[in-house]
Amino acid sequence: MKRIRSATPQKMVDRIKSYPERGAVMRTTRQLSITLPNDMADALRERVSRGEYASESEAVREGLRALFARDRAVEAWLRTEVAAAYDAVAADPGRTVSAKAVRDRLVAEHSGEE
């Protein structure tokens, strides 16, 4: 009986790596399984049933896009405004006000003094 040789693991890896080069279409999505609390799952299904979204996946994608946009906005704020304020205080520590001074001023303002 003649033995049939299979491809070596390295040849298989090389073959798999070559697929994109031969024009194979790569999948642009990935299926995930997630677990949600009941109230979130119900709210998600309700939005889909009302027609706000075509599918639960579409709603989750929209939520993730909003989350990523918020994260980018926070990062931009930290890089610009917060970093600039920190640099200004580091350059001139005399510009700071103690927590006690802020508290005393707030107490005075709320008690009608000043």
Sequence and secondary structure as in RCSB ss.txt:
>XXXX:A:sequence
MKRIRSATPQKMVDRIKSYPERGAVMRTTRQLSITLPNDMADALRERVSRGEYASESEAVREGLRALFARDRAVE
AWLRTEVAAAYDAVAADPGRTVSAKAVRDRLVAEHSGEE
>XXXX:A:secstr
        HHHHHHHHHHTGGGT              HHHHHHHHHHHHTTSSSSHHHHHHHHHHHHHHHHHHHH
HHIIIIIHHHHHHHHH GGG   HHHHHHHHHHHHTT  
